[in-house]
Amino acid sequence: MSKQGFLLEHNRLAPVNLQVSTVMLSRFRVEKPSLFKGNDWPIEKLRRPLLLWLTSLSEGERESMNS
């Protein structure tokens, strides 16, 4: 799955407070490189770690990535 496909599917499944932007996904990839092989974004492998990462961020950190 592409990054854009992952973004669309994750945001379709997630509540509003846990939706992400492409900037947030890019930062997630930089912070968690061991989860990635190539350019694939497998939803079944990455969604749970993404949710854990998102919930560990402060509201300010999330807002700064979306501004």
Buried (B, 14 or more C-beta within 10 A) or exposed (E): BEBEEBBEBBBEEBEEEBBBEEEBBEBBBEEBEEBBEEEEBEBEBBBEEBBEBBEEBEEEEBEEBEE
